[in-house]
Amino acid sequence: MNATKLRRTLKSGGHVFGCMLSQMASTRFESVLAGSTLDYAIVDSEHGSRDRAEIQALCGMLRHADITPIVRVPIPKSEWVAMALDAGTAGVLVPYCETVAEVQAVVATVKWHPLKGEYLRRAVEDNVLPSPETRKYLTNRRKESFVIIGIESEPAYKNLDAILDVGGIDGVFIGPNDMSTSLGVPDDYSNKKYLNVVADIIKRCTARKIPVMVHQQTIETSSKAIELGARFVLHSTDGRMLQRIIQNEMNALRKAAGAAVKATKDTAGTV
């Protein structure tokens, strides 16, 4: 699914489905991803060790596989957002935002890059661009680009309305580990305090027609996020899903081998 169709699906109230790429580095995975039914994938450069060349290669691979590329940048700084856009991403996930100033800067960069410095400040604070021609040019140049803001702490949650008032936000990301830790219930995703916060964020974002993604790791917890109203479905990581598949299939083969050995022994015992 390309970025235009993905945004149109979300805007119409539909669901899109993706995962985090935390381990994948080789573009030889394209054939695997092309048959995966992923609508989008997030290239993780917050917790993953990725340089700009690798991010560019992965974004190109995802586009070729008809999967919308999104890059999670390391920190909420406009410079990192600009580098992700230059690498060819369609969307940018900006983690752990807490202040209006942070959100203003990164949203403006997604919308108005390559404006920088004083001109970007004017675009952020006053919605003033150098000329009507510049506005038209940049609107067309960045028509595909979108930004997802990470609400991952209790301070961010308490500041949610002010953050959403910035405008121009295309999605909100909840990081369960960071959020639950901030709430004092680390990794307890069945805790009512955590679930109530997630549900409230989704409710308030939905009222503004902003889709929410909750990065859970299991079918049970991801299904719960969908039940709460998450439509920008982000499930697990490449590494964790591959590990589960290997474990399940190898354990199934070990079980089959054990049954075969037992059958052989039983047969030998009856001779």
Secondary structure, 3 states (H helix, E strand, C coil): CCHHHHHHHHHCCCCEEEEEECCCCCHHHHHHHHCCCCCEEEEECCCCCCCHHHHHHHHHHHHHCCCEEEEECCCCCHHHHHHHHHCCCCEEEECCCCCHHHHHHHHHHHHHCCCCHHHHHHHHHHCCCCCHHHHHHHHHHCCCCEEEEECCCHHHHHCHHHHHCCCCCCEEEECHHHHHHHCCCCCCCCCHHHHHHHHHHHHHHHHCCCCEEECECCHHHHHHHHHHCCCEEEEEEHHHHHHHHHHHHHHHHHHHHHHHHHHHHHHHHHC
